[in-house]
Amino acid sequence: MLSFELHKTFSNKGRKVEVYCKADFPNGTTSAIYGKSGIGKSTVLRMLAGLESPDSGIIKIDNKVWYDSAQKINLSIAEREPGFVFQDFNLFPNMTVKRNLEYASDGKLSNQIEKLLAVVGLADMMGNYPHELSGGERQRVSIVRALCQQPQLLLLDEPFSALDDEAIGDLIRELKIIQQELGTTVLMISHRKDVIFEMADQVVHMKKLADANQPVEGAVVQGKPDEILTKRF
């Protein structure tokens, strides 16, 4: 079980941003964070990964505490070992596709990853460098590289934004197969409701806080996609 409650306040271009999110996700499921632009969805993923520190809160996965402001626990990224796919791909520019993947998998690609490479059309591009790939191809490499780590938690920030609908469908189907084999818990951000309906078991809808110190009831709503995404808020 992934369980967290996080709060952070910061300034962005002179504007005060208050981020609050609370959720619980069973192991091996796929969930999505949904909400208006600027609400802090990416910040939540970065706090879960350990790339940013919350002002207060807690993160637990399988009863292991990753972060607890009250107990002053804050595990490093290396100690958490999440898989993370950024919007900007974050590949090593001086490494080929193959080396990028091998770096994330301790030098040996599993049969599952080799199958996924074929599904997403990367099998013939293993010798290419990131600058030789299209945006969609780089995004696919980033997703596969994150899976190479066989992470307990996979965080996806708009993972399909550079892909066409057919490629998205193929990748989602293969991701589900690999997820079941590895037991990975997936948490993603997507602005596309169709992708969330196809991929996610649960959705967390983040809304604007009325008060940063005392989050209002209903600031975060969690439920199944057909319960959350068909409502007007």
QUIVEN-V925144 format. One line per field, one symbol per residue. ss: DSSP state (h for helix, s for strand, l for the rest). psi: psi as a letter, one per 20 degrees, with the letter a starting at -180 (. if undefined). burial: I if it has 24 or more other ideal C-beta (glycine too) atoms within 12 Angstrom, else O. A space follows every 50 residues. Layout:
BEGIN
ss = ???
psi = ???
burial = ???
END
This chain:
BEGIN
ss = lsssssssssssllsssssssssssllllsssssllllllhhhhhhhhhl lllllssssssllsssssllllssllhhhhllsssllllllllllshhhh hhhhllllllhhhhhhhhhlllhhhlllshhhllhhhhhhhhhhhhhhll llssssslllllllhhhhhhhhhhhhhhhhhhllssssslllhhhhhhhl lssssslllllllllllllsssslhhhhlllll
psi = pppqoqppprpolipppopppprppqqjrprqpqrqpjikghhgghhhhj hqprhraqpqpljpphpohhjlpnqrghhhlqpporhjglqohjqrgghg ghhikkipprhgghghgggjkihjjhiqqhiiqrghghhgggghhhhhil qhpppoomijhjqrhghgggggghghghghhikpppprpqiohhgghhhq hqppoprpqhphhnpqpjhppqaqgihgiiqp.
burial = OIIIIIIIOOOOOOOOIIIIIIIIIOIOIIIIIIIOOOIIIIIIIIIIII IOIIOIIIIIIOOOOIIOOOOOOIOOIOOIIIIIIIIOIOIOOOOOIIII IOOIIOOOIOOIIIOIIOIIIIOOIIOIOIOOIOOIIIIIIIIIIIIIII IIIIIIIIIIIIIOOOIIOIIIOIIIOIIOOIOIIIIIIIIIOOIIOIII IIIIIIIIIOOOOOIOOOIIIIOOIOOIIOOOO
END
